[in-house]
Amino acid sequence: MSPWEPSPSRLEELAQSVTVKLVGFDRQLERLYPNDFLPRYHRITVEFQNRSDSAIEMLFITVHRCGSKLGIENFYTVPLHVPELTVGRTARYEFLSFDSFNLPFDNVVINMTSPQEYEKRRLAKKYLEKAPDLMRFIS
């Protein structure tokens, strides 16, 4: 495991400490940066509640794209930079989720990333460094 990656115990701790609720998503793909060759990201809105006794800077969530021909394997880990998620706070964010398979799907389901999910969809350091660019605090 690389030093920038979350440990399995950290992922489990986050799953116990944070509630995540899907507010909405957009099927239209868009670019993260204007000079990206292709649009590969879906815009998703979520609400988090921090039930822990400390502020949280970084979360890892899993976006499942349900109803695609890949079935349960159509998911991706997303790192989210959430400095506003202080103790006891509920906060809403909009973020861009990379669609690695780009297949039609019916619905999106969001959950805190489990160690097993992270093992299947590990993130490269360069993707973790993009975390602040992936999202926007709403309220």
Buried (B, 14 or more C-beta within 10 A) or exposed (E): EEEEBBEBEBBBBBBEBBEBEBEEBBEEBEEBEEEEEEBBBBBBBBBBBBEBEEBBEBBBBBBBBEBBEEEEEBBBBBBBBBEBBEEEBEBBBBBBBBBBBEEEBEEBEBBBBBBEBBEEBEBEEEBBEBBEEBBEEEE
